[in-house]
Amino acid sequence: MPLTREEIEDVLSRIDLPDGGNLISRDLIRALQIDGSAVRFVIEAPDPEKAARMSAVRDAAESAIRALEGVTEAQVALTAHGSAAKRPAPSLKIGGHPKPQEGPTKPAGVKRILAIGSGKGGVGKSTVSSNLAVALARAGRKVGLLDADIYGPSQPRMMGINRRPASPDGKTIIPLKAHGVTLMSIGFMLEERKAVVWRGPMLMGALQQMLGQVEWGELDVLIVDLPPGTGDVQLTLCTKSELTGAIVVSTPQDVALIDARKALDMFATLKTPVLGLIENMSVFHCPQCGYEAHIFGQGGVAKEAADLGVPLLGALPIDLDTRLSGDAGTPVATTDSPMAQAYARIAEGLIKGGMA
């Protein structure tokens, strides 16, 4: 029976660290590869100082993997976050014209791809994407999050991580991890204030790279945070990828719903199943007096879902903690708050429905 990632991670979860936790609970394993009977991976310490004290941990991990039945070779490298600043940036270029492909594809090891879209900007699509990814990870799913909003990538800030991914050969991209989610964003490759000034073919090439060249590993679901609207990125994803389906986010106001209907029509035109709608900013509960205000209207998304015959996956209120958590890089879904529970219910519904 071939070795599995689960077997390797089970062994590594028993390797304790000097300052508490283990290699898996502290999320220190990178670039895990199983090539027949050979196992290779990187232990990435939080900083060079801690890496200097972890040679015994590296040796213990290598010995434990070698002891597994069926393993003939184990190679374990030890590196650190801080050391990345001392190394030259990988010779990796993102963007350029897309390469021809015969038909829709899916990254190796990825079971499902869910696109999170919206008709217009400002409805909280990226906030929903990051929190839903975290909620699914907390529910036990192996989750990836691809920030495909090329012109306005916000996941580096929302997920609290912003450093350049490694590229051992200038082609393969090793994604980053945060809050139990595997991440890739064009924002990792650019300075935060740097604008992306590209035409359509460059966008399509970048999306193709982030789907096909990233070592996503074994994932139950890859969530793709789309840009607003119905442009090149959406067209490329729907026609060149094996999408499980799409989820559309909208506020209940009429102006947002006008554009949400265009996104729904686009997915129908491209024969991408719409798995459901999420109503964001549905209501505001005053924390002082308890007064309930429907600032953006009431029930518009629920009615649209009913008219289309698709599920209303959830209704999320306007919440200050959600905004503060996103700005701080710690999604509200990482907490035990009522908002985290709301995202957990949406994640549970997707899992029960076989969508994640």
C-alpha positions as a Markdown table, in Angstrom:
| # | Residue | x | y | z |
|---|---|---|---|---|
| 1 | Met | 0.0 | 0.0 | 0.0 |
| 2 | Pro | 1.5 | 3.4 | -1.0 |
| 3 | Leu | 2.5 | 5.9 | 1.7 |
| 4 | Thr | 0.0 | 8.7 | 2.4 |
| 5 | Arg | 0.3 | 12.2 | 3.6 |
| 6 | Glu | -1.9 | 11.4 | 6.6 |
| 7 | Glu | 0.6 | 8.7 | 7.7 |
| 8 | Ile | 3.5 | 11.1 | 7.5 |
| 9 | Glu | 1.7 | 13.8 | 9.3 |
| 10 | Asp | 0.6 | 11.4 | 12.0 |
| 11 | Val | 4.2 | 10.5 | 12.7 |
| 12 | Leu | 5.3 | 14.1 | 12.7 |
| 13 | Ser | 2.5 | 15.1 | 15.1 |
| 14 | Arg | 4.4 | 13.0 | 17.7 |
| 15 | Ile | 7.6 | 15.1 | 17.4 |
| 16 | Asp | 7.5 | 17.6 | 20.2 |
| 17 | Leu | 9.1 | 21.0 | 20.0 |
| 18 | Pro | 11.3 | 22.5 | 22.7 |
| 19 | Asp | 8.9 | 25.4 | 23.4 |
| 20 | Gly | 5.7 | 23.3 | 23.2 |
| 21 | Gly | 3.4 | 21.8 | 20.6 |
| 22 | Asn | 4.6 | 19.6 | 17.8 |
| 23 | Leu | 5.6 | 19.9 | 14.1 |
| 24 | Ile | 2.0 | 19.6 | 12.9 |
| 25 | Ser | 0.1 | 21.6 | 15.5 |
| 26 | Arg | 2.6 | 24.5 | 15.0 |
| 27 | Asp | 2.3 | 24.2 | 11.2 |
| 28 | Leu | 6.0 | 24.0 | 10.5 |
| 29 | Ile | 6.0 | 21.4 | 7.7 |
| 30 | Arg | 6.4 | 22.7 | 4.1 |
| 31 | Ala | 6.8 | 21.2 | 0.7 |
| 32 | Leu | 6.0 | 17.6 | 1.8 |
| 33 | Gln | 6.6 | 15.3 | -1.2 |
| 34 | Ile | 6.1 | 11.5 | -1.3 |
| 35 | Asp | 7.8 | 9.9 | -4.3 |
| 36 | Gly | 7.3 | 6.2 | -4.1 |
| 37 | Ser | 9.3 | 5.1 | -1.0 |
| 38 | Ala | 11.1 | 8.5 | -0.7 |
| 39 | Val | 9.8 | 11.2 | 1.6 |
| 40 | Arg | 11.1 | 14.8 | 1.5 |
| 41 | Phe | 9.9 | 17.9 | 3.4 |
| 42 | Val | 11.1 | 21.1 | 5.0 |
| 43 | Ile | 10.8 | 22.1 | 8.6 |
| 44 | Glu | 10.4 | 25.9 | 8.6 |
| 45 | Ala | 11.1 | 27.4 | 12.0 |
| 46 | Pro | 9.5 | 30.8 | 13.0 |
| 47 | Asp | 13.0 | 32.5 | 13.0 |
| 48 | Pro | 16.7 | 31.7 | 12.5 |
| 49 | Glu | 17.3 | 31.7 | 16.3 |
| 50 | Lys | 14.8 | 29.0 | 16.9 |
| 51 | Ala | 16.0 | 27.0 | 13.9 |
| 52 | Ala | 19.4 | 26.9 | 15.4 |
| 53 | Arg | 18.0 | 25.1 | 18.4 |
| 54 | Met | 16.0 | 22.6 | 16.3 |
| 55 | Ser | 18.6 | 20.3 | 14.8 |
| 56 | Ala | 17.6 | 17.6 | 17.2 |
| 57 | Val | 14.0 | 18.0 | 16.1 |
| 58 | Arg | 15.0 | 17.7 | 12.5 |
| 59 | Asp | 17.0 | 14.5 | 13.2 |
| 60 | Ala | 14.1 | 13.0 | 15.2 |
| 61 | Ala | 11.7 | 13.7 | 12.4 |
| 62 | Glu | 14.0 | 12.1 | 9.8 |
| 63 | Ser | 14.6 | 9.0 | 12.0 |
| 64 | Ala | 10.8 | 8.7 | 12.7 |
| 65 | Ile | 10.0 | 8.8 | 9.0 |
| 66 | Arg | 12.8 | 6.4 | 8.1 |
| 67 | Ala | 11.3 | 3.9 | 10.6 |
| 68 | Leu | 8.0 | 3.9 | 8.7 |
| 69 | Glu | 7.3 | 0.7 | 6.8 |
| 70 | Gly | 7.8 | 1.2 | 3.1 |
| 71 | Val | 10.2 | 4.2 | 3.5 |
| 72 | Thr | 13.6 | 3.7 | 2.0 |
| 73 | Glu | 14.7 | 7.4 | 1.9 |
| 74 | Ala | 13.9 | 10.4 | 4.0 |
| 75 | Gln | 15.3 | 13.9 | 3.4 |
| 76 | Val | 14.5 | 16.7 | 5.9 |
| 77 | Ala | 15.7 | 20.3 | 5.5 |
| 78 | Leu | 15.6 | 22.9 | 8.3 |
| 79 | Thr | 15.0 | 26.5 | 7.4 |
| 80 | Ala | 13.4 | 29.6 | 9.0 |
| 81 | His | 11.1 | 32.5 | 8.1 |
| 82 | Gly | 13.7 | 35.1 | 8.9 |
| 83 | Ser | 16.3 | 33.5 | 6.7 |
| 84 | Ala | 14.2 | 34.3 | 3.6 |
| 85 | Ala | 15.2 | 37.9 | 3.8 |
| 86 | Lys | 18.8 | 36.8 | 3.4 |
| 87 | Arg | 18.2 | 34.7 | 0.3 |
| 88 | Pro | 17.7 | 36.2 | -3.2 |
| 89 | Ala | 14.0 | 36.3 | -4.3 |
| 90 | Pro | 13.1 | 33.2 | -6.4 |
| 91 | Ser | 13.5 | 33.8 | -10.1 |
| 92 | Leu | 9.8 | 33.4 | -10.6 |
| 93 | Lys | 7.7 | 35.6 | -13.0 |
| 94 | Ile | 4.0 | 35.8 | -12.5 |
| 95 | Gly | 1.9 | 36.9 | -15.4 |
| 96 | Gly | 2.3 | 36.6 | -19.2 |
| 97 | His | 0.2 | 35.0 | -21.9 |
| 98 | Pro | -1.5 | 31.8 | -20.9 |
| 99 | Lys | -0.2 | 28.5 | -22.3 |
| 100 | Pro | -2.5 | 26.4 | -24.5 |
| 101 | Gln | -4.4 | 23.6 | -22.8 |
| 102 | Glu | -6.7 | 20.9 | -24.3 |
| 103 | Gly | -9.6 | 21.3 | -21.8 |
| 104 | Pro | -10.6 | 22.1 | -18.3 |
| 105 | Thr | -8.1 | 20.9 | -15.7 |
| 106 | Lys | -7.8 | 20.7 | -11.9 |
| 107 | Pro | -4.6 | 20.8 | -9.8 |
| 108 | Ala | -3.3 | 17.4 | -8.7 |
| 109 | Gly | -4.6 | 16.4 | -5.3 |
| 110 | Val | -7.4 | 19.0 | -5.2 |
| 111 | Lys | -10.9 | 17.3 | -4.9 |
| 112 | Arg | -13.1 | 20.3 | -5.4 |
| 113 | Ile | -12.9 | 23.9 | -6.6 |
| 114 | Leu | -15.4 | 26.4 | -5.3 |
| 115 | Ala | -15.5 | 29.9 | -6.8 |
| 116 | Ile | -16.8 | 32.8 | -4.6 |
| 117 | Gly | -18.1 | 35.5 | -6.8 |
| 118 | Ser | -20.1 | 38.7 | -6.7 |
| 119 | Gly | -21.6 | 41.1 | -9.3 |
| 120 | Lys | -20.1 | 44.2 | -7.8 |
| 121 | Gly | -17.3 | 45.2 | -5.4 |
| 122 | Gly | -17.9 | 46.1 | -1.7 |
| 123 | Val | -20.3 | 43.4 | -0.8 |
| 124 | Gly | -17.8 | 41.5 | 1.4 |
| 125 | Lys | -16.9 | 38.7 | -1.0 |
| 126 | Ser | -13.2 | 38.5 | 0.1 |
| 127 | Thr | -14.3 | 38.6 | 3.8 |
| 128 | Val | -16.7 | 35.7 | 3.2 |
| 129 | Ser | -14.0 | 33.8 | 1.3 |
| 130 | Ser | -11.4 | 34.0 | 4.0 |
| 131 | Asn | -13.7 | 33.3 | 6.9 |
| 132 | Leu | -15.4 | 30.4 | 5.0 |
| 133 | Ala | -12.0 | 28.9 | 4.3 |
| 134 | Val | -11.1 | 29.1 | 8.0 |
| 135 | Ala | -14.4 | 27.7 | 9.1 |
| 136 | Leu | -14.0 | 24.7 | 6.7 |
| 137 | Ala | -10.5 | 24.1 | 8.0 |
| 138 | Arg | -11.8 | 24.2 | 11.6 |
| 139 | Ala | -14.4 | 21.6 | 10.6 |
| 140 | Gly | -11.6 | 19.2 | 9.6 |
| 141 | Arg | -11.3 | 19.9 | 5.9 |
| 142 | Lys | -8.0 | 20.4 | 4.1 |
| 143 | Val | -8.6 | 23.8 | 2.5 |
| 144 | Gly | -6.8 | 26.0 | 0.0 |
| 145 | Leu | -7.6 | 29.7 | -0.7 |
| 146 | Leu | -6.6 | 31.3 | -4.0 |
| 147 | Asp | -6.9 | 35.0 | -4.2 |
| 148 | Ala | -7.8 | 35.5 | -7.8 |
| 149 | Asp | -8.7 | 39.2 | -7.4 |
| 150 | Ile | -5.6 | 40.2 | -9.4 |
| 151 | Tyr | -6.1 | 44.0 | -9.4 |
| 152 | Gly | -7.2 | 44.2 | -5.7 |
| 153 | Pro | -5.7 | 41.2 | -3.7 |
| 154 | Ser | -6.8 | 41.5 | -0.1 |
| 155 | Gln | -6.2 | 38.0 | 1.3 |
| 156 | Pro | -2.6 | 38.7 | 2.4 |
| 157 | Arg | -4.0 | 41.4 | 4.8 |
| 158 | Met | -7.1 | 39.4 | 5.8 |
| 159 | Met | -5.2 | 36.2 | 6.5 |
| 160 | Gly | -2.3 | 38.0 | 8.3 |
| 161 | Ile | 0.6 | 36.9 | 6.1 |
| 162 | Asn | 2.5 | 38.7 | 3.4 |
| 163 | Arg | 5.8 | 37.3 | 2.3 |
| 164 | Arg | 7.1 | 35.9 | -1.0 |
| 165 | Pro | 6.4 | 32.2 | -1.5 |
| 166 | Ala | 9.4 | 30.0 | -2.2 |
| 167 | Ser | 10.2 | 28.7 | -5.6 |
| 168 | Pro | 12.9 | 26.0 | -5.7 |
| 169 | Asp | 13.2 | 25.9 | -9.5 |
| 170 | Gly | 11.7 | 29.2 | -10.7 |
| 171 | Lys | 8.5 | 27.4 | -11.8 |
| 172 | Thr | 7.0 | 25.5 | -8.9 |
| 173 | Ile | 5.5 | 27.7 | -6.3 |
| 174 | Ile | 5.4 | 26.6 | -2.6 |
| 175 | Pro | 2.2 | 28.2 | -1.1 |
| 176 | Leu | 2.0 | 29.9 | 2.3 |
| 177 | Lys | -0.1 | 28.8 | 5.2 |
| 178 | Ala | -2.1 | 30.6 | 7.8 |
| 179 | His | -4.9 | 29.6 | 10.2 |
| 180 | Gly | -4.9 | 26.1 | 8.8 |
| 181 | Val | -5.4 | 27.3 | 5.2 |
| 182 | Thr | -3.0 | 26.9 | 2.3 |
| 183 | Leu | -2.7 | 30.3 | 0.5 |
| 184 | Met | -1.7 | 31.8 | -2.8 |
| 185 | Ser | -2.2 | 35.4 | -3.9 |
| 186 | Ile | -0.7 | 37.8 | -6.4 |
| 187 | Gly | -0.3 | 40.1 | -3.4 |
| 188 | Phe | 2.5 | 37.9 | -2.1 |
| 189 | Met | 4.5 | 38.6 | -5.2 |
| 190 | Leu | 4.2 | 42.4 | -5.1 |
| 191 | Glu | 4.7 | 45.3 | -2.7 |
| 192 | Glu | 1.4 | 46.2 | -0.9 |
| 193 | Arg | 1.1 | 49.6 | -2.6 |
| 194 | Lys | 2.2 | 48.3 | -6.1 |
| 195 | Ala | -0.6 | 48.4 | -8.7 |
| 196 | Val | -1.1 | 45.6 | -11.2 |
| 197 | Val | -1.4 | 47.2 | -14.6 |
| 198 | Trp | -2.1 | 44.3 | -16.9 |
| 199 | Arg | -4.2 | 43.6 | -19.9 |
| 200 | Gly | -6.5 | 40.5 | -20.1 |
| 201 | Pro | -3.9 | 37.9 | -21.3 |
| 202 | Met | -1.6 | 38.7 | -18.4 |
| 203 | Leu | -4.5 | 38.2 | -16.0 |
| 204 | Met | -5.3 | 34.8 | -17.6 |
| 205 | Gly | -1.7 | 33.7 | -17.5 |
| 206 | Ala | -1.3 | 34.6 | -13.8 |
| 207 | Leu | -4.4 | 32.7 | -12.9 |
| 208 | Gln | -3.2 | 29.7 | -14.9 |
| 209 | Gln | 0.1 | 29.8 | -13.0 |
| 210 | Met | -1.5 | 30.1 | -9.6 |
| 211 | Leu | -3.7 | 27.1 | -10.3 |
| 212 | Gly | -1.2 | 24.9 | -12.1 |
| 213 | Gln | 2.2 | 25.8 | -10.8 |
| 214 | Val | 1.4 | 26.0 | -7.1 |
| 215 | Glu | 2.1 | 22.9 | -5.0 |
| 216 | Trp | -1.4 | 22.8 | -3.4 |
| 217 | Gly | -0.9 | 19.3 | -2.0 |
| 218 | Glu | -3.9 | 17.2 | -1.0 |
| 219 | Leu | -7.0 | 19.4 | -0.6 |
| 220 | Asp | -10.6 | 18.6 | 0.0 |
| 221 | Val | -11.6 | 22.0 | -1.4 |
| 222 | Leu | -9.8 | 25.0 | -3.0 |
| 223 | Ile | -11.7 | 28.2 | -2.6 |
| 224 | Val | -11.1 | 30.8 | -5.3 |
| 225 | Asp | -11.8 | 34.4 | -4.3 |
| 226 | Leu | -12.8 | 36.0 | -7.6 |
| 227 | Pro | -12.7 | 39.7 | -8.5 |
| 228 | Pro | -16.0 | 41.4 | -8.8 |
| 229 | Gly | -17.8 | 41.5 | -12.1 |
| 230 | Thr | -17.9 | 39.2 | -15.1 |
| 231 | Gly | -14.5 | 39.6 | -16.7 |
| 232 | Asp | -11.4 | 37.7 | -17.9 |
| 233 | Val | -10.6 | 36.0 | -14.7 |
| 234 | Gln | -14.1 | 34.6 | -14.3 |
| 235 | Leu | -14.1 | 33.5 | -17.9 |
| 236 | Thr | -10.8 | 31.8 | -17.6 |
| 237 | Leu | -11.6 | 30.0 | -14.4 |
| 238 | Cys | -15.0 | 28.7 | -15.6 |
| 239 | Thr | -13.7 | 27.5 | -19.0 |
| 240 | Lys | -10.2 | 26.2 | -18.1 |
| 241 | Ser | -10.8 | 24.7 | -14.7 |
| 242 | Glu | -12.9 | 21.8 | -13.4 |
| 243 | Leu | -15.1 | 23.9 | -11.1 |
| 244 | Thr | -17.4 | 22.1 | -8.7 |
| 245 | Gly | -19.5 | 25.2 | -8.6 |
| 246 | Ala | -19.9 | 28.8 | -7.6 |
| 247 | Ile | -21.3 | 30.7 | -4.6 |
| 248 | Val | -22.5 | 34.3 | -5.2 |
| 249 | Val | -22.3 | 36.9 | -2.4 |
| 250 | Ser | -24.5 | 39.9 | -2.4 |
| 251 | Thr | -26.0 | 42.5 | 0.0 |
| 252 | Pro | -29.9 | 42.7 | 0.0 |
| 253 | Gln | -30.1 | 46.1 | -1.6 |
| 254 | Asp | -31.5 | 46.4 | -5.1 |
| 255 | Val | -28.3 | 47.9 | -6.6 |
| 256 | Ala | -26.2 | 45.0 | -5.5 |
| 257 | Leu | -28.8 | 42.5 | -6.6 |
| 258 | Ile | -28.9 | 44.0 | -10.1 |
| 259 | Asp | -25.2 | 43.1 | -10.5 |
| 260 | Ala | -25.5 | 39.8 | -8.6 |
| 261 | Arg | -28.0 | 38.7 | -11.2 |
| 262 | Lys | -25.4 | 39.4 | -13.9 |
| 263 | Ala | -22.9 | 37.2 | -12.1 |
| 264 | Leu | -25.6 | 34.5 | -11.9 |
| 265 | Asp | -26.3 | 34.8 | -15.6 |
| 266 | Met | -22.6 | 34.6 | -16.4 |
| 267 | Phe | -22.2 | 31.3 | -14.4 |
| 268 | Ala | -25.3 | 30.0 | -16.2 |
| 269 | Thr | -23.9 | 31.0 | -19.6 |
| 270 | Leu | -20.6 | 29.3 | -18.8 |
| 271 | Lys | -22.5 | 26.2 | -17.5 |
| 272 | Thr | -21.0 | 26.5 | -14.0 |
| 273 | Pro | -23.4 | 25.3 | -11.3 |
| 274 | Val | -24.4 | 27.9 | -8.7 |
| 275 | Leu | -24.4 | 26.1 | -5.4 |
| 276 | Gly | -26.1 | 28.8 | -3.5 |
| 277 | Leu | -26.2 | 32.5 | -2.4 |
| 278 | Ile | -24.9 | 34.2 | 0.7 |
| 279 | Glu | -26.5 | 37.4 | 1.9 |
| 280 | Asn | -23.9 | 39.6 | 3.6 |
| 281 | Met | -24.6 | 42.7 | 5.7 |
| 282 | Ser | -28.2 | 41.5 | 6.1 |
| 283 | Val | -28.9 | 43.3 | 9.3 |
| 284 | Phe | -27.3 | 45.6 | 11.9 |
| 285 | His | -27.8 | 44.9 | 15.6 |
| 286 | Cys | -27.0 | 47.9 | 17.8 |
| 287 | Pro | -24.7 | 46.7 | 20.6 |
| 288 | Gln | -26.0 | 49.4 | 23.0 |
| 289 | Cys | -29.8 | 49.2 | 22.7 |
| 290 | Gly | -30.4 | 46.0 | 20.7 |
| 291 | Tyr | -32.2 | 47.8 | 17.9 |
| 292 | Glu | -32.3 | 45.9 | 14.6 |
| 293 | Ala | -31.8 | 47.9 | 11.4 |
| 294 | His | -31.9 | 46.6 | 7.9 |
| 295 | Ile | -29.5 | 49.2 | 6.4 |
| 296 | Phe | -29.3 | 47.6 | 3.0 |
| 297 | Gly | -32.9 | 46.3 | 2.7 |
| 298 | Gln | -34.4 | 43.0 | 3.8 |
| 299 | Gly | -34.8 | 39.6 | 2.2 |
| 300 | Gly | -33.6 | 40.5 | -1.3 |
| 301 | Val | -31.1 | 37.7 | -1.6 |
| 302 | Ala | -33.4 | 35.1 | 0.0 |
| 303 | Lys | -36.1 | 36.0 | -2.6 |
| 304 | Glu | -33.5 | 35.7 | -5.4 |
| 305 | Ala | -32.4 | 32.3 | -4.2 |
| 306 | Ala | -36.0 | 31.1 | -4.0 |
| 307 | Asp | -36.7 | 32.4 | -7.5 |
| 308 | Leu | -33.6 | 30.6 | -8.9 |
| 309 | Gly | -34.3 | 27.4 | -6.9 |
| 310 | Val | -30.9 | 27.4 | -5.2 |
| 311 | Pro | -30.1 | 27.4 | -1.5 |
| 312 | Leu | -29.6 | 30.5 | 0.6 |
| 313 | Leu | -26.5 | 29.3 | 2.3 |
| 314 | Gly | -26.5 | 31.9 | 5.0 |
| 315 | Ala | -27.3 | 35.5 | 6.1 |
| 316 | Leu | -24.5 | 37.4 | 7.8 |
| 317 | Pro | -25.1 | 40.6 | 9.7 |
| 318 | Ile | -23.0 | 43.7 | 9.7 |
| 319 | Asp | -20.4 | 43.1 | 12.4 |
| 320 | Leu | -17.6 | 45.4 | 13.7 |
| 321 | Asp | -15.5 | 42.5 | 14.9 |
| 322 | Thr | -15.5 | 41.0 | 11.5 |
| 323 | Arg | -14.0 | 44.2 | 10.0 |
| 324 | Leu | -11.5 | 44.6 | 12.8 |
| 325 | Ser | -10.4 | 40.9 | 12.6 |
| 326 | Gly | -10.0 | 41.1 | 8.9 |
| 327 | Asp | -7.8 | 44.3 | 9.2 |
| 328 | Ala | -5.8 | 42.6 | 11.9 |
| 329 | Gly | -5.1 | 39.5 | 9.8 |
| 330 | Thr | -7.0 | 37.1 | 12.1 |
| 331 | Pro | -10.4 | 36.2 | 10.5 |
| 332 | Val | -13.3 | 36.3 | 12.9 |
| 333 | Ala | -14.0 | 32.6 | 12.0 |
| 334 | Thr | -10.9 | 31.7 | 14.1 |
| 335 | Thr | -12.8 | 32.8 | 17.3 |
| 336 | Asp | -15.8 | 31.3 | 19.1 |
| 337 | Ser | -18.0 | 34.4 | 18.6 |
| 338 | Pro | -21.5 | 34.3 | 17.2 |
| 339 | Met | -20.1 | 35.4 | 13.8 |
| 340 | Ala | -17.7 | 32.4 | 13.8 |
| 341 | Gln | -20.6 | 30.2 | 14.6 |
| 342 | Ala | -22.5 | 31.6 | 11.6 |
| 343 | Tyr | -19.6 | 30.8 | 9.3 |
| 344 | Ala | -19.4 | 27.4 | 10.9 |
| 345 | Arg | -23.0 | 26.7 | 10.0 |
| 346 | Ile | -22.4 | 27.7 | 6.4 |
| 347 | Ala | -19.3 | 25.4 | 6.3 |
| 348 | Glu | -21.3 | 22.5 | 7.9 |
| 349 | Gly | -24.0 | 23.0 | 5.2 |
| 350 | Leu | -21.5 | 22.8 | 2.4 |
| 351 | Ile | -19.9 | 19.7 | 3.9 |
| 352 | Lys | -23.3 | 17.9 | 4.4 |
| 353 | Gly | -24.2 | 18.8 | 0.8 |
| 354 | Gly | -21.0 | 17.2 | -0.5 |
| 355 | Met | -19.8 | 20.6 | -1.8 |
| 356 | Ala | -16.7 | 20.9 | 0.4 |
